[in-house]
Amino acid sequence: MKNIIRVAITAVVLSLELVAPSAAGPLEDGLAAYGRGDYATAIQLWRPLADQGNAYAQANLGFMYLNGRGVSQDYATAAGWFQKAADQGHVDAQANLGFMYLNGRGVSQDYTTAASWFQKAADQGNAYAQNNLGFMYQNGRAVPRDDAAAVSWYQKAVDQGDADAQNNLGFMYQNGRGVPQDDAAAVSWYRKAADQGNADGQNNLGLMYRDGRGVHQDYATAAIWFQKAADQSNVVAQANLGFAYQNGRGVPQDFAAAVSWYQKAADQGFADAQNKLGLMYLDGRGVSQDYAIAMSWFQKAADQGNAAAQNNLGSMYLHGRGVQQHDAAAVTWYQRAADQGNADAQANLGSMYLHGRGVPQDDAAAVSWYQKAANQGNATAQSNLGFAYQKGRGGLAKDDREAARLYKLAADQGNAYGQNNLGVNYRDGLGGVSKDDREAARLFKLAVDQENALAQNNLGYFYTQGRGGLAKDDREAARLYKLAADQGNADAQVNLGFMYVNGQGVPQDHSTAASWFRKAADQRNAQAQHNLGFMYQNGRGVSQDDAAAIGWYRKAADQGHAPAQVNLGLAYVNGQGVSQDYAMAASWFRKAADQGFADAQNKLGFIYLNGRGVPQDYAIAVSWFQKAADQGEAAAQSNLGLMYLNGYGVSQDDAAAFSWFRKAADQGYAPAQDNLELMRLHGRDLSNRG
């Protein structure tokens, strides 16, 4: 989640000066009473004058009703008195009446009327109106958006020393709007405003020091300026000061102080602070972890349209933190944030579509959202989009090079998944990168440092093999597998189970092995289901149970796991845990054989050789033996030798028989070695014939 607080400018400043002509009289006496805090007397003195049409008194009464001093606050009455004074040409009343129309206080909001009154007052040299008219041009409210005109009006106001206009002019220089972009000039104007005590100027000057724009980066000086503005209750500065304490930038890291400042800004309704305060409660930093309170603050900010909070609220619904888990609600909030361009939400929405959570599963929609987020530099999206290219999902053409490029972008930002996936590319020589185990190991280590389970499993495997410049170390491998397995990584759970089966890096313990296989099997990991079936079949770490073995083999076989299909076939051949059924055996052997699994091809050949569950067919038997033999399967090579020796399904050919027996015998296959010896005894050894 990103921590960004934008530079804020003062939008509109209300002219709040109480005014009177220089001559003595009730008007001046009213000012004296106001100065003493005797608002009732001030109003008593001004009202008769206002009723008689005195513009100064009318303007002052408007101010009193606007602020609820001596009377109940009443925007409509305030606007009425400002109108009377403004109609007589009273410049401050004109500026104030523009403010009322701009913000819809006491009158219907009307930008055109607001701009008209600001113009009248600005033309008379009123600095407040000039600043506010600049704001109207800057934002295109009732006038064409015109940055040059905005700068011109800000300049007129700053020439009179107006601090708000100085701050706004700094913003224009910082962003190159209406003037050439110039951070140094921006700093100069922010400083002028800050030195007058302008809170926005102080905050913005702090931001320039924090980010090193127009000045040397200096977190301590930034914090000083944030503090000055925060002490004036400037909500943006309070949030920025909270961020400084949270991260120890320019001040000692202090989560409690960060929470305190976020709280001050959040209580004033500042959405960014509400979101950050929610994060502090979510993570239990500076406060006791409390998902419900975190949820409450995210909701407040999200309801104001804060995209980061909407994204965070989506995650709360996704994980059921502080609220009942609800995928559809998560999607709703992710969508709102994503539609505002929030990259984190776009990446999260992509994942919802990828996995079909809260929305129909849709690879194309997932890829679309990942692309939007990746284009903004979101590392998670870059990694996920890379994976989509690697697999050719979501309408993308399979492209290992583009996948590797995206993985690198993510990895360079420190994204653990990007680091792991790029490591896999280097391990396997994919995506246009040269195979490089050392670079793969380096990347896996970076991801392991972030507790990435995929990388923990991959690095563990490297330690079992002594790859990537690592010394073979089964204990370290087992440790890494355990870290990943504890995070629920099914592959690591399988690998850790193997370590316990074989006593590698851990004491041999079949019971513990079976336990890890079961955890992975419950996640539908086919390898684990097969292994657990084997444990039940052979009574290793569990009570021997043929029915349980068949159940687990079937789960794996139904997922297309070839070794499980073979074992299930063997169970039907032997009637172990199931009724003997050669036709079913042949069916399962064929499923595995069609995947190119050599052991299954050999067994299917044997089925055809003997006509068990299928019509006897030597030619088909030879075909399957040949497929397996070509993959180096010793039993199939020996069987193929027998077919040539006896002329079953092929022309009888001692030379071919001898050749296939030798291939199998060279692998130590005893039946083939015996057959070679028999051929020699019967004078059918063709190895020395010309």
C-alpha positions as CSV (number, residue, x, y, z in Angstrom):
1,M,0.0,0.0,0.0
2,K,1.4,3.3,-1.0
3,N,1.9,6.2,1.3
4,I,1.3,9.3,-0.8
5,I,0.0,12.7,0.4
6,R,-0.5,15.2,-2.3
7,V,0.5,18.8,-2.2
8,A,-2.5,20.7,-1.1
9,I,-3.3,24.3,-2.0
10,T,-5.6,26.7,-0.3
11,A,-8.7,26.6,-2.5
12,V,-10.6,29.7,-1.3
13,V,-9.9,32.2,1.5
14,L,-12.8,34.1,3.1
15,S,-12.2,37.7,3.8
16,L,-12.9,37.9,7.5
17,E,-11.7,41.3,8.5
18,L,-14.2,43.5,10.4
19,V,-14.1,46.9,8.8
20,A,-15.1,50.5,9.7
21,P,-14.4,54.0,8.3
22,S,-11.9,56.1,10.2
23,A,-14.4,58.4,11.9
24,A,-15.6,57.7,15.4
25,G,-19.1,56.5,16.1
26,P,-21.3,53.5,16.7
27,L,-19.5,51.5,14.1
28,E,-16.2,52.0,15.8
29,D,-17.7,51.4,19.2
30,G,-19.0,48.1,17.9
31,L,-15.5,47.2,16.8
32,A,-14.2,48.0,20.2
33,A,-16.8,45.8,21.8
34,Y,-15.9,43.0,19.4
35,G,-12.3,43.3,20.4
36,R,-13.3,42.8,24.0
37,G,-15.3,39.7,23.1
38,D,-18.6,41.5,23.8
39,Y,-20.3,40.3,20.6
40,A,-23.8,41.0,21.8
41,T,-23.0,44.7,22.2
42,A,-21.2,44.8,18.8
43,I,-24.3,43.5,17.1
44,Q,-26.6,45.8,19.1
45,L,-24.5,48.8,17.8
46,W,-24.2,47.6,14.2
47,R,-27.7,46.4,13.5
48,P,-29.4,49.9,13.4
49,L,-26.7,51.1,11.1
50,A,-27.1,48.1,8.9
51,D,-30.8,48.6,8.7
52,Q,-30.1,52.1,7.6
53,G,-28.0,50.8,4.7
54,N,-24.5,51.2,6.1
55,A,-22.4,48.8,4.0
56,Y,-19.7,48.4,6.6
57,A,-22.2,47.5,9.3
58,Q,-23.9,45.1,6.9
59,A,-20.6,43.4,6.0
60,N,-19.8,43.1,9.7
61,L,-23.2,41.6,10.6
62,G,-22.7,39.1,7.8
63,F,-19.4,38.1,9.4
64,M,-21.0,37.6,12.8
65,Y,-23.8,35.4,11.4
66,L,-21.3,33.4,9.3
67,N,-19.2,32.6,12.4
68,G,-22.0,32.4,15.0
69,R,-20.6,35.2,17.2
70,G,-23.2,36.9,19.4
71,V,-25.9,35.2,17.4
72,S,-26.7,31.6,16.3
73,Q,-24.7,30.7,13.2
74,D,-26.9,31.3,10.2
75,Y,-25.4,31.1,6.7
76,A,-28.5,32.4,5.0
77,T,-28.7,35.5,7.1
78,A,-24.9,36.0,6.6
79,A,-25.3,35.8,2.9
80,G,-28.2,38.2,3.0
81,W,-26.1,40.9,4.8
82,F,-23.1,40.3,2.5
83,Q,-25.4,40.8,-0.5
84,K,-26.7,44.1,0.8
85,A,-23.2,45.4,1.4
86,A,-21.8,43.9,-1.9
87,D,-24.6,45.6,-3.9
88,Q,-23.2,48.9,-2.6
89,G,-19.8,48.0,-3.8
90,H,-18.3,46.9,-0.5
91,V,-15.2,45.0,-1.7
92,D,-14.8,42.6,1.3
93,A,-18.5,41.8,1.2
94,Q,-18.2,41.0,-2.5
95,A,-15.3,38.7,-1.8
96,N,-17.2,37.0,1.0
97,L,-20.4,36.7,-1.0
98,G,-18.3,35.0,-3.7
99,F,-17.1,32.5,-1.1
100,M,-20.7,31.8,0.0
101,Y,-21.8,31.0,-3.6
102,L,-18.7,28.9,-4.2
103,N,-19.4,26.7,-1.3
104,G,-23.2,26.8,-1.2
105,R,-23.4,28.4,2.2
106,G,-26.7,30.1,2.8
107,V,-27.3,30.2,-1.0
108,S,-27.4,27.6,-3.7
109,Q,-24.0,26.7,-4.9
110,D,-23.3,28.7,-8.1
111,Y,-19.8,28.9,-9.5
112,T,-20.8,31.5,-12.1
113,T,-22.1,33.9,-9.5
114,A,-19.1,33.2,-7.2
115,A,-16.7,34.1,-10.0
116,S,-18.7,37.2,-10.8
117,W,-18.4,38.5,-7.2
118,F,-14.7,37.6,-7.0
119,Q,-14.1,39.5,-10.2
120,K,-15.8,42.6,-8.9
121,A,-13.7,42.5,-5.7
122,A,-10.5,41.6,-7.5
123,D,-10.8,44.5,-9.9
124,Q,-10.9,46.7,-6.8
125,G,-7.6,45.2,-5.7
126,N,-8.9,42.9,-3.0
127,A,-6.1,40.3,-2.5
128,Y,-8.4,37.7,-1.1
129,A,-10.7,37.9,-4.2
130,Q,-7.6,37.9,-6.5
131,N,-6.4,34.7,-4.9
132,N,-9.8,33.1,-5.1
133,L,-10.3,34.2,-8.7
134,G,-6.9,32.6,-9.5
135,F,-8.3,29.4,-8.0
136,M,-11.4,29.6,-10.2
137,Y,-9.2,29.9,-13.3
138,Q,-6.8,27.2,-12.1
139,N,-9.7,24.7,-11.8
140,G,-12.0,25.9,-14.5
141,R,-14.9,26.7,-12.3
142,A,-17.4,28.9,-14.2
143,V,-14.5,30.3,-16.3
144,P,-12.3,28.5,-18.8
145,R,-9.4,26.6,-17.2
146,D,-6.5,29.0,-17.8
147,D,-3.3,28.4,-15.8
148,A,-1.7,31.6,-17.1
149,A,-4.7,33.7,-15.9
150,A,-4.6,31.9,-12.5
151,V,-0.9,32.8,-12.2
152,S,-1.7,36.4,-13.1
153,W,-4.3,36.7,-10.4
154,Y,-2.1,34.9,-7.8
155,Q,0.7,37.3,-8.7
156,K,-1.5,40.3,-8.1
157,A,-2.4,38.9,-4.7
158,V,1.2,38.1,-3.7
159,D,2.2,41.6,-4.7
160,Q,0.1,42.6,-1.7
161,G,1.8,40.0,0.5
162,D,-1.1,37.5,0.6
163,A,0.2,34.3,2.1
164,D,-2.4,32.0,0.6
165,A,-1.6,33.3,-2.9
166,Q,2.1,32.8,-2.2
167,N,1.4,29.2,-1.3
168,N,-0.8,28.8,-4.5
169,L,1.8,30.4,-6.7
170,G,4.4,27.9,-5.2
171,F,2.1,25.1,-6.3
172,M,2.0,26.5,-9.8
173,Y,5.8,26.6,-10.1
174,Q,6.1,23.2,-8.6
175,N,3.9,21.7,-11.2
176,G,4.8,23.9,-14.1
177,R,1.3,25.2,-14.6
178,G,1.1,28.7,-16.2
179,V,4.8,29.1,-15.5
180,P,7.9,27.1,-16.3
181,Q,8.3,24.2,-13.8
182,D,10.8,25.4,-11.2
183,D,11.1,23.6,-7.8
184,A,13.4,26.3,-6.5
185,A,10.9,29.0,-7.2
186,A,8.2,26.9,-5.7
187,V,10.3,26.5,-2.5
188,S,10.8,30.3,-2.4
189,W,7.0,31.0,-2.6
190,Y,6.2,28.3,-0.1
191,R,8.8,29.7,2.3
192,K,7.3,33.2,2.0
193,A,3.9,31.8,2.9
194,A,5.3,29.6,5.7
195,D,7.2,32.5,7.2
196,Q,3.8,34.3,7.5
197,G,2.5,31.4,9.4
198,N,0.4,30.0,6.5
199,A,-0.2,26.4,7.4
200,D,-0.5,25.1,3.9
201,G,2.7,26.8,2.9
202,Q,4.4,25.3,5.9
203,N,3.2,21.8,5.0
204,N,4.1,22.2,1.4
205,L,7.6,23.5,2.3
206,G,7.9,20.4,4.5
207,L,7.1,18.2,1.5
208,M,9.7,19.9,-0.6
209,Y,12.3,19.1,2.1
210,R,11.0,15.6,2.5
211,D,11.3,14.8,-1.2
212,G,14.4,16.9,-2.0
213,R,12.7,19.1,-4.5
214,G,14.3,22.6,-4.9
215,V,16.3,22.0,-1.7
216,H,18.6,19.3,-0.4
217,Q,16.5,16.4,1.0
218,D,16.3,16.9,4.7
219,Y,13.8,14.9,6.7
220,A,14.5,16.7,9.9
221,T,13.7,20.1,8.4
222,A,10.6,18.6,6.8
223,A,9.4,17.4,10.1
224,I,9.9,20.8,11.6
225,W,7.7,22.4,9.0
226,F,5.1,19.6,9.3
227,Q,5.0,20.2,13.0
228,K,4.4,24.0,12.6
229,A,1.5,23.3,10.3
230,A,0.1,20.4,12.3
231,D,0.1,22.6,15.4
232,Q,-2.3,24.8,13.5
233,S,-4.6,21.8,12.9
234,N,-3.7,21.5,9.3
235,V,-4.9,18.0,8.5
236,V,-2.5,17.3,5.7
237,A,0.4,18.3,7.8
238,Q,-0.8,16.2,10.7
239,A,-1.0,13.2,8.4
240,N,2.5,13.9,7.0
241,L,3.9,14.3,10.5
242,G,2.3,11.0,11.4
243,F,4.0,9.4,8.4
244,A,7.3,10.8,9.5
245,Y,6.9,9.3,13.0
246,Q,5.7,6.0,11.5
247,N,8.9,5.7,9.3
248,G,11.4,7.5,11.5
249,R,12.0,10.2,9.0
250,G,13.5,13.3,10.6
251,V,12.1,12.2,14.0
252,P,12.7,9.1,16.0
253,Q,10.4,6.3,14.9
254,D,7.4,6.3,17.2
255,F,4.3,4.4,16.2
256,A,2.3,5.8,19.1
257,A,3.1,9.4,18.0
258,A,2.2,8.4,14.4
259,V,-1.1,7.1,15.6
260,S,-1.7,10.3,17.6
261,W,-1.2,12.6,14.6
262,Y,-3.2,10.4,12.3
263,Q,-6.0,10.4,14.8
264,K,-6.0,14.2,14.9
265,A,-6.3,14.5,11.2
266,A,-8.8,11.5,10.9
267,D,-11.0,13.1,13.5
268,Q,-11.2,16.2,11.3
269,G,-12.5,13.9,8.5
270,F,-9.2,13.8,6.4
271,A,-9.6,10.6,4.4
272,D,-5.9,9.9,3.8
273,A,-5.3,10.0,7.6
274,Q,-8.3,7.8,8.2
275,N,-6.9,5.2,5.9
276,K,-3.5,5.4,7.5
277,L,-5.0,5.1,10.9
278,G,-6.8,2.0,9.7
279,L,-3.5,0.5,8.6
280,M,-2.0,1.1,12.1
281,Y,-4.9,-0.7,13.7
282,L,-4.7,-3.5,11.1
283,D,-1.0,-4.1,11.8
284,G,-1.2,-3.3,15.5
285,R,1.4,-0.6,15.3
286,G,1.2,2.0,18.0
287,V,-2.1,0.6,19.1
288,S,-3.4,-2.9,19.9
289,Q,-4.3,-4.7,16.8
290,D,-8.0,-4.4,16.2
291,Y,-9.5,-5.4,12.9
292,A,-12.9,-3.9,13.7
293,I,-11.5,-0.5,14.4
294,A,-9.3,-0.7,11.3
295,M,-12.4,-1.6,9.3
296,S,-14.2,1.4,10.7
297,W,-11.6,3.8,9.6
298,F,-11.2,2.3,6.2
299,Q,-15.0,2.6,5.8
300,K,-15.0,6.3,6.7
301,A,-12.2,7.1,4.2
302,A,-13.7,4.8,1.5
303,D,-17.1,6.5,1.9
304,Q,-15.3,9.8,1.0
305,G,-14.0,8.1,-2.2
306,N,-10.5,7.5,-1.0
307,A,-9.2,4.9,-3.4
308,A,-6.5,3.5,-1.1
309,A,-9.1,2.9,1.6
310,Q,-11.5,1.4,-0.8
311,N,-8.8,-1.1,-1.8
312,N,-8.0,-1.8,1.9
313,L,-11.7,-2.3,2.6
314,G,-11.8,-4.8,-0.2
315,S,-9.0,-6.7,1.4
316,M,-10.8,-6.7,4.7
317,Y,-13.8,-8.3,3.1
318,L,-11.6,-10.7,1.2
319,H,-9.9,-12.0,4.3
320,G,-12.8,-11.6,6.7
321,R,-10.9,-9.2,9.0
322,G,-13.2,-7.1,11.2
323,V,-16.1,-8.1,9.0
324,Q,-17.7,-11.3,7.7
325,Q,-15.8,-12.7,4.8
326,H,-17.5,-11.7,1.6
327,D,-15.9,-12.1,-1.9
328,A,-18.6,-10.1,-3.7
329,A,-18.2,-7.1,-1.3
330,A,-14.4,-7.3,-1.8
331,V,-14.9,-7.1,-5.5
332,T,-17.2,-4.1,-5.1
333,W,-14.6,-2.1,-3.2
334,Y,-11.7,-3.2,-5.4
335,Q,-13.8,-2.1,-8.4
336,R,-14.4,1.4,-7.0
337,A,-10.8,1.9,-6.3
338,A,-9.6,0.4,-9.6
339,D,-12.0,2.7,-11.5
340,Q,-10.2,5.6,-9.9
341,G,-6.9,4.2,-11.2
342,N,-5.6,2.7,-8.0
343,A,-3.0,0.2,-9.1
344,D,-3.1,-2.0,-6.0
345,A,-6.9,-2.4,-6.5
346,Q,-6.5,-3.1,-10.2
347,A,-4.0,-5.8,-9.3
348,N,-6.3,-7.2,-6.6
349,L,-9.3,-7.1,-9.0
350,G,-7.3,-9.0,-11.5
351,S,-6.6,-11.7,-9.0
352,M,-10.4,-11.9,-8.2
353,Y,-11.1,-12.6,-11.8
354,L,-8.2,-15.0,-12.1
355,H,-9.5,-17.2,-9.3
356,G,-13.2,-16.6,-9.9
357,R,-13.8,-15.1,-6.4
358,G,-16.9,-12.8,-6.2
359,V,-17.0,-12.7,-10.0
360,P,-17.1,-15.4,-12.7
361,Q,-13.6,-16.7,-13.4
362,D,-12.3,-14.8,-16.4
363,D,-8.6,-14.9,-17.4
364,A,-9.1,-12.2,-20.0
365,A,-10.6,-9.8,-17.4
366,A,-7.8,-10.7,-15.0
367,V,-5.1,-9.9,-17.6
368,S,-6.8,-6.6,-18.5
369,W,-6.7,-5.4,-14.9
370,Y,-3.1,-6.7,-14.5
371,Q,-2.1,-4.7,-17.5
372,K,-3.6,-1.5,-16.2
373,A,-1.8,-1.9,-12.9
374,A,1.5,-3.1,-14.5
375,N,1.5,0.0,-16.7
376,Q,1.5,2.1,-13.5
377,G,4.5,0.1,-12.3
378,N,2.7,-2.1,-9.8
379,A,5.1,-4.9,-9.1
380,T,2.5,-7.5,-8.1
381,A,0.6,-6.9,-11.4
382,Q,3.9,-7.1,-13.3
383,S,4.7,-10.5,-11.8
384,N,1.1,-11.8,-12.3
385,L,1.0,-10.5,-15.9
386,G,4.4,-12.2,-16.5
387,F,2.9,-15.5,-15.3
388,A,0.0,-15.0,-17.8
389,Y,2.4,-14.5,-20.6
390,Q,4.4,-17.5,-19.5
391,K,1.3,-19.7,-19.6
392,G,-0.4,-18.0,-22.5
393,R,-3.5,-17.2,-20.5
394,G,-6.2,-14.5,-20.9
395,G,-5.9,-14.3,-24.6
396,L,-2.2,-13.6,-24.5
397,A,0.1,-15.5,-26.8
398,K,2.6,-17.5,-24.8
399,D,5.7,-15.4,-24.6
400,D,8.5,-16.4,-22.2
401,R,10.6,-13.4,-23.1
402,E,7.8,-10.9,-22.2
403,A,7.2,-13.0,-19.0
404,A,10.9,-12.7,-18.1
405,R,10.9,-8.9,-18.8
406,L,7.9,-8.4,-16.5
407,Y,9.4,-10.6,-13.8
408,K,12.5,-8.5,-13.9
409,L,10.6,-5.3,-13.5
410,A,8.8,-6.7,-10.5
411,A,12.0,-8.2,-9.1
412,D,13.9,-5.0,-9.4
413,Q,11.2,-3.4,-7.2
414,G,11.8,-6.1,-4.6
415,N,8.7,-8.1,-5.4
416,A,9.2,-11.6,-3.9
417,Y,7.1,-13.3,-6.5
418,G,8.9,-11.6,-9.3
419,Q,12.3,-12.6,-7.8
420,N,11.2,-16.2,-7.4
421,N,9.8,-16.4,-10.9
422,L,12.8,-14.8,-12.5
423,G,14.9,-17.2,-10.5
424,V,13.0,-20.1,-12.1
425,N,13.7,-18.6,-15.5
426,Y,17.4,-18.6,-14.8
427,R,17.2,-22.1,-13.3
428,D,15.6,-23.5,-16.4
429,G,17.0,-21.1,-19.0
430,L,13.7,-19.7,-20.1
431,G,12.6,-16.3,-21.5
432,G,15.8,-15.6,-23.3
433,V,18.0,-15.7,-20.3
434,S,21.0,-18.1,-20.1
435,K,20.6,-21.0,-17.7
436,D,22.4,-19.8,-14.6
437,D,22.0,-21.6,-11.3
438,R,24.0,-19.1,-9.3
439,E,21.8,-16.2,-10.4
440,A,18.7,-18.3,-9.7
441,A,20.0,-19.0,-6.2
442,R,20.6,-15.3,-5.6
443,L,17.1,-14.4,-6.7
444,F,15.6,-17.2,-4.6
445,K,17.5,-16.0,-1.6
446,L,16.2,-12.5,-2.1
447,A,12.6,-13.8,-2.1
448,V,13.3,-16.1,0.8
449,D,14.4,-13.0,2.8
450,Q,10.8,-11.9,2.3
451,E,9.5,-15.3,3.5
452,N,8.2,-16.2,0.1
453,A,7.1,-19.8,0.3
454,L,7.7,-20.6,-3.4
455,A,11.3,-19.4,-3.1
456,Q,11.8,-21.3,0.1
457,N,10.8,-24.5,-1.6
458,N,12.9,-23.8,-4.7
459,L,16.0,-22.8,-2.6
460,G,15.5,-26.0,-0.5
461,Y,15.6,-28.1,-3.7
462,F,18.9,-26.4,-4.6
463,Y,20.4,-27.3,-1.3
464,T,19.3,-31.0,-1.8
465,Q,21.2,-31.0,-5.1
466,G,24.1,-28.7,-4.3
467,R,23.2,-26.4,-7.1
468,G,23.7,-22.7,-7.7
469,G,27.1,-22.6,-5.9
470,L,25.5,-24.0,-2.7
471,A,27.1,-26.8,-0.8
472,K,24.7,-29.8,-0.6
473,D,23.0,-29.4,2.7
474,D,20.0,-31.6,3.5
475,R,19.4,-30.0,6.9
476,E,19.1,-26.5,5.4
477,A,16.9,-27.9,2.7
478,A,14.6,-29.5,5.3
479,R,14.5,-26.2,7.2
480,L,13.5,-24.3,4.1
481,Y,10.9,-26.9,3.1
482,K,9.5,-26.6,6.7
483,L,9.2,-22.8,6.4
484,A,7.3,-23.1,3.2
485,A,5.2,-26.1,4.3
486,D,4.2,-24.2,7.4
487,Q,2.8,-21.5,5.1
488,G,0.7,-24.1,3.3
489,N,2.9,-24.5,0.2
490,A,1.8,-28.0,-1.0
491,D,5.0,-28.7,-3.0
492,A,7.1,-28.0,0.0
493,Q,4.9,-30.2,2.1
494,V,5.5,-33.0,-0.4
495,N,9.2,-32.4,-0.4
496,L,9.4,-32.3,3.4
497,G,7.5,-35.6,3.5
498,F,10.1,-37.1,1.2
499,M,12.8,-35.9,3.5
500,Y,11.2,-37.7,6.4
501,V,10.7,-40.9,4.3
502,N,14.4,-41.0,3.4
503,G,15.8,-39.5,6.6
504,Q,17.4,-36.6,4.7
505,G,18.2,-33.6,6.9
506,V,15.7,-35.0,9.5
507,P,15.4,-38.3,11.3
508,Q,13.6,-40.9,9.3
509,D,10.0,-40.8,10.4
510,H,7.3,-42.3,8.2
511,S,4.5,-41.1,10.4
512,T,5.6,-37.5,10.1
513,A,6.1,-38.0,6.3
514,A,2.5,-39.3,6.0
515,S,1.3,-36.3,8.0
516,W,2.9,-33.8,5.6
517,F,1.7,-35.8,2.5
518,R,-1.8,-35.6,4.0
519,K,-1.6,-31.8,4.4
520,A,-0.6,-31.4,0.7
521,A,-3.1,-34.1,-0.4
522,D,-5.9,-32.1,1.3
523,Q,-4.9,-29.3,-1.0
524,R,-5.5,-31.6,-4.0
525,N,-1.8,-31.9,-4.7
526,A,-1.7,-35.0,-6.9
527,Q,1.8,-36.1,-6.0
528,A,0.9,-36.0,-2.3
529,Q,-2.2,-38.0,-3.0
530,H,-0.2,-40.6,-4.8
531,N,2.4,-40.7,-2.0
532,L,-0.2,-41.0,0.7
533,G,-1.8,-43.9,-1.3
534,F,1.6,-45.6,-1.4
535,M,2.0,-45.1,2.4
536,Y,-1.4,-46.8,3.0
537,Q,-0.7,-49.6,0.5
538,N,2.5,-50.4,2.3
539,G,1.6,-49.5,5.9
540,R,4.3,-46.9,6.2
541,G,3.5,-44.3,8.9
542,V,-0.1,-45.3,8.8
543,S,-2.0,-48.6,9.3
544,Q,-2.0,-50.7,6.1
545,D,-5.2,-50.1,4.4
546,D,-5.8,-51.1,0.7
547,A,-9.1,-49.3,0.5
548,A,-7.5,-46.0,1.7
549,A,-4.7,-46.5,-0.7
550,I,-7.1,-47.0,-3.6
551,G,-9.0,-43.8,-2.5
552,W,-5.9,-41.7,-2.6
553,Y,-4.6,-43.2,-5.8
554,R,-7.9,-42.5,-7.5
555,K,-7.9,-38.8,-6.4
556,A,-4.4,-38.4,-7.9
557,A,-5.3,-40.4,-11.0
558,D,-8.4,-38.4,-11.7
559,Q,-6.1,-35.3,-11.8
560,G,-4.1,-37.1,-14.5
561,H,-1.2,-38.1,-12.3
562,A,0.5,-40.8,-14.3
563,P,2.2,-42.8,-11.5
564,A,-1.1,-43.0,-9.6
565,Q,-2.8,-44.2,-12.8
566,V,-0.3,-47.0,-13.1
567,N,-0.6,-48.0,-9.4
568,L,-4.4,-47.9,-9.7
569,G,-4.0,-50.1,-12.8
570,L,-1.8,-52.5,-10.8
571,A,-4.4,-52.7,-8.1
572,Y,-7.0,-53.8,-10.6
573,V,-4.5,-56.4,-12.0
574,N,-3.9,-57.8,-8.6
575,G,-7.3,-57.3,-7.1
576,Q,-5.8,-55.4,-4.2
577,G,-8.3,-53.0,-2.6
578,V,-10.6,-53.5,-5.6
579,S,-12.1,-56.5,-7.5
580,Q,-9.7,-57.8,-10.1
581,D,-10.5,-56.2,-13.4
582,Y,-8.1,-56.4,-16.3
583,A,-10.2,-54.1,-18.5
584,M,-10.1,-51.4,-15.8
585,A,-6.4,-52.0,-15.4
586,A,-5.9,-51.5,-19.2
587,S,-7.9,-48.3,-19.1
588,W,-5.8,-46.8,-16.3
589,F,-2.5,-47.9,-18.0
590,R,-3.7,-46.3,-21.2
591,K,-4.4,-43.0,-19.5
592,A,-0.8,-42.9,-18.2
593,A,0.7,-44.3,-21.4
594,D,-1.0,-41.6,-23.5
595,Q,0.9,-39.1,-21.4
596,G,4.1,-40.7,-22.5
597,F,4.8,-42.4,-19.1
598,A,7.2,-45.2,-20.0
599,D,6.3,-47.6,-17.2
600,A,2.6,-47.5,-18.2
601,Q,3.5,-48.0,-21.9
602,N,5.4,-51.1,-20.9
603,K,2.6,-52.4,-18.8
604,L,0.0,-51.7,-21.4
605,G,2.2,-53.6,-23.9
606,F,2.2,-56.6,-21.5
607,I,-1.6,-56.4,-21.3
608,Y,-1.9,-56.7,-25.1
609,L,0.8,-59.4,-25.2
610,N,-1.3,-61.6,-22.9
611,G,-4.8,-60.4,-23.9
612,R,-5.9,-59.5,-20.5
613,G,-8.8,-57.0,-20.5
614,V,-8.1,-56.3,-24.2
615,P,-8.0,-58.6,-27.3
616,Q,-4.5,-60.2,-27.5
617,D,-2.6,-58.2,-30.1
618,Y,1.2,-58.7,-30.5
619,A,1.6,-55.8,-32.9
620,I,0.0,-53.4,-30.5
621,A,2.1,-54.9,-27.7
622,V,5.2,-54.3,-29.8
623,S,4.1,-50.7,-30.4
624,W,3.8,-49.9,-26.7
625,F,7.0,-51.7,-25.8
626,Q,8.8,-49.7,-28.5
627,K,7.5,-46.4,-27.1
628,A,8.7,-47.2,-23.6
629,A,12.0,-48.8,-24.8
630,D,12.8,-45.6,-26.8
631,Q,12.6,-43.7,-23.5
632,G,15.1,-46.1,-21.9
633,E,12.7,-48.2,-19.9
634,A,14.7,-51.3,-19.2
635,A,11.8,-53.7,-18.7
636,A,10.3,-52.6,-22.1
637,Q,13.7,-53.0,-23.8
638,S,13.8,-56.5,-22.5
639,N,10.2,-57.2,-23.5
640,L,10.9,-55.8,-26.9
641,G,13.9,-58.1,-27.2
642,L,11.6,-61.1,-26.4
643,M,9.2,-60.0,-29.1
644,Y,12.0,-60.0,-31.7
645,L,13.5,-63.2,-30.3
646,N,10.2,-65.0,-30.7
647,G,8.8,-63.2,-33.8
648,Y,5.8,-61.9,-31.9
649,G,4.2,-58.9,-33.7
650,V,7.5,-58.4,-35.6
651,S,9.6,-60.5,-37.9
652,Q,11.9,-62.8,-35.9
653,D,15.2,-61.1,-35.6
654,D,18.0,-62.4,-33.3
655,A,20.1,-59.3,-33.9
656,A,17.4,-57.0,-32.9
657,A,16.6,-59.2,-29.9
658,F,20.2,-59.2,-28.8
659,S,20.5,-55.4,-29.2
660,W,17.4,-54.7,-27.1
661,F,18.5,-57.2,-24.4
662,R,21.9,-55.6,-24.3
663,K,20.4,-52.1,-23.8
664,A,18.3,-53.4,-20.8
665,A,21.2,-55.4,-19.4
666,D,23.5,-52.4,-19.5
667,Q,21.1,-50.8,-17.1
668,G,21.4,-53.8,-14.8
669,Y,18.1,-55.3,-15.7
670,A,18.5,-58.9,-14.5
671,P,15.9,-60.6,-16.9
672,A,17.7,-59.1,-19.9
673,Q,21.0,-60.2,-18.6
674,D,19.6,-63.8,-18.3
675,N,18.2,-63.6,-21.8
676,L,21.6,-62.5,-23.2
677,E,23.2,-65.5,-21.5
678,L,20.7,-67.9,-22.9
679,M,21.3,-66.5,-26.4
680,R,25.0,-67.2,-25.9
681,L,24.4,-70.7,-24.6
682,H,22.3,-71.5,-27.7
683,G,24.7,-70.0,-30.1
684,R,22.5,-67.0,-30.9
685,D,25.0,-64.4,-29.6
686,L,25.4,-62.1,-32.6
687,S,27.7,-59.6,-31.1
688,N,30.9,-60.9,-32.8
689,R,29.3,-61.7,-36.2
690,G,30.2,-59.8,-39.3
